[in-house]
Amino acid sequence: MKVVYTDHLVERIELRGIPYNLPKDVYQGREEVFFDTQTNHFVALSKKEYFGKLRTVVVPFDKFSDRIKLVTIHPIEEKDKTQRIKSGRWISR
């Protein structure tokens, strides 16, 4: 399946100095996937090195018949992940 980046994601990569392949690596190596009921995006999570620390990194994405569109990228704290699951915002997939 073809993986494409949104303009927003490319902007975030350039602005934050994130390695270009990191979002794709997170998606392809995802350890967990949720559906975000607030944004209507799927969310891939994976532990990756992020600015010198091992962090859980989130990459929201959309699935289409011919491609996967990666929306953005950011690290997340375990407590924030837990809260989103408890509140029902994130539903396991």
LINQUICOR-V254682 format. One record per residue. OMEGA is omega in whole degrees, -180 to 180 (NA if undefined). Layout:
omega = [OMEGA	OMEGA]
This chain:
omega = [179	178	180	179	172	175	179	180	179	178	179	180	-179	-177	-175	-179	-180	176	-172	-176	-177	179	179	177	178	-179	-176	180	-175	179	179	174	177	169	-179	-177	179	-177	-176	174	166	-178	176	178	177	176	-179	173	-177	-178	173	179	174	-175	169	-177	-178	173	174	-179	176	179	174	-178	-175	-176	170	180	178	-169	-179	-180	174	175	178	176	-180	-179	179	176	-180	-180	180	177	-179	-177	-178	178	178	179	-179	178	NA]
